[in-house]
Amino acid sequence: MNDTMTRNGRAIAARPFGDLLGWDPFRNFATGANTFAGIEVTRSEQGGFTVYVPVAGYKPDQIDVTLEDGVLTVTGKSERRQFTRSLLLPDEIDSENVGAHVEHGLLTLTLNIHPKAQPKKIAITSN
């Protein structure tokens, strides 16, 4: 992309759209960044993650949470609207130990880390 443009034969510095308004509503298209409206991910004290997904207006039976091939997908579907959000999870997440709880229009997902493998003493037998 050019850093200069011409106007009436004069060269002027091109400024990104966001510089003119103080914010750029198209920044995600330009950078290719993924954003998830309203989703918040925090690291828990136990070393796992907590994911908060707003689901206001959806009943628990209208929400599906699936984990397949390291991708966590939350889908909500009612008579009038629907949504789908997907997150790629790190390999360290224990897929057998994921918790989901909904209250006051907020879905809380608890993603735990695989327990660290502890050395195990192997018993030796003889005839």
C-alpha positions in Angstrom: 0.0 0.0 0.0 1.2 3.5 -0.8 2.1 5.9 2.0 1.3 8.9 -0.2 -1.7 10.0 -2.2 -2.2 12.9 -4.5 -4.9 15.6 -4.3 -5.0 18.3 -6.8 -1.5 17.4 -8.0 -0.1 17.7 -4.5 1.3 14.7 -2.6 -0.2 14.1 0.8 0.5 11.5 3.4 -2.0 8.7 3.4 -3.5 8.1 6.9 -5.3 4.9 7.9 -9.0 5.3 8.3 -8.7 4.8 12.1 -6.4 7.8 12.4 -9.2 10.1 11.2 -11.8 8.9 13.6 -9.7 7.7 16.5 -10.8 4.1 15.9 -11.1 1.8 12.9 -14.2 -0.2 12.4 -12.5 -2.2 9.7 -9.3 -3.1 11.6 -10.2 -6.8 11.8 -10.6 -7.0 8.0 -7.2 -5.4 7.5 -5.3 -7.4 10.0 -7.1 -10.7 9.7 -7.4 -10.8 13.5 -10.1 -13.0 15.0 -12.4 -11.3 17.6 -15.2 -12.9 19.5 -17.9 -10.5 20.5 -18.2 -10.5 24.2 -16.2 -13.7 24.8 -13.7 -13.3 27.6 -10.9 -15.8 28.4 -9.0 -15.7 31.6 -6.4 -18.0 33.2 -7.6 -19.6 36.4 -5.5 -19.9 39.6 -5.4 -23.6 39.1 -3.6 -23.2 35.8 -6.5 -23.8 33.5 -8.7 -21.3 31.7 -12.2 -19.9 32.3 -14.2 -18.8 29.2 -17.2 -16.5 29.6 -19.7 -16.4 26.7 -22.8 -14.2 26.9 -26.0 -16.2 26.2 -28.7 -13.8 27.3 -32.1 -14.9 26.1 -31.1 -18.5 25.6 -32.3 -21.3 27.8 -29.8 -24.0 28.8 -31.5 -26.5 26.5 -31.0 -24.1 23.6 -27.2 -24.1 24.1 -24.8 -26.8 22.9 -21.1 -27.0 23.8 -18.9 -29.4 21.9 -15.2 -30.2 21.9 -13.8 -31.9 18.9 -10.2 -32.1 17.6 -9.1 -29.3 20.0 -11.9 -26.9 18.9 -14.4 -25.8 21.4 -17.7 -24.8 19.8 -20.6 -23.0 21.5 -23.9 -22.9 19.6 -27.1 -21.2 20.7 -30.4 -21.6 18.8 -33.8 -20.2 19.6 -36.9 -19.6 17.5 -35.7 -16.1 16.4 -31.9 -16.2 16.4 -28.8 -18.3 16.6 -25.1 -17.9 17.1 -21.9 -20.0 16.9 -18.6 -19.3 18.5 -15.5 -21.5 18.2 -12.2 -21.4 20.0 -9.0 -23.4 19.2 -7.8 -24.8 22.5 -4.2 -25.5 23.5 -3.1 -29.2 23.5 -2.6 -29.0 27.3 -6.4 -28.8 27.9 -7.9 -31.9 29.5 -10.8 -32.6 27.1 -12.3 -35.1 29.5 -12.6 -32.5 32.3 -14.5 -29.5 30.8 -17.2 -27.9 32.9 -20.1 -25.7 31.7 -22.5 -23.6 33.8 -25.0 -21.0 32.7 -26.5 -18.4 35.1 -28.0 -14.9 34.5 -27.3 -15.0 30.7 -23.6 -15.9 31.1 -22.2 -19.3 30.1 -19.0 -20.1 32.1 -16.7 -22.8 30.7 -14.0 -24.3 32.9 -11.1 -25.7 31.0 -8.6 -27.7 33.1 -5.1 -28.6 32.2 -4.0 -32.2 32.0 -2.7 -33.3 35.4 1.1 -33.5 35.4 2.3 -37.1 35.1 3.8 -38.2 38.4 6.5 -40.8 38.5 5.1 -44.1 39.4 6.9 -47.0 41.0 6.6 -50.2 39.0 6.5 -53.4 41.0 8.8 -56.1 39.9 7.7 -59.7 40.2 9.7 -63.0 39.9 8.8 -66.6 39.6 
